[in-house]
C-alpha cells in the first residue's frame, strides 16, 4: 500500500491522506486515476472539482483561445 500511495502522491494536489483513500478505493495507480470517471473520483472523501480537473481540463482554461 505504501508504494502505491507514494506513486499517487506524484500527482499535484494528492497528499498522504488522499492517496490512502484512493488506494483503499482501488485507484492504486496513476493510470487508474487518470482513466477514472469524474463521478467515481468525486465519491472519495477529499476529492473535489479542483482535484479532478487535472484529468480533463476544460477548453475554457487553455490560456487564451
Secondary structure, DSSP 8 states (H G I E B T S, - for coil): -HHHHHHHTTSTT--HHHHHHHHHTT--SHHHHHHS-HHHHHTSTT--HHHHTTTS--GGGSS--
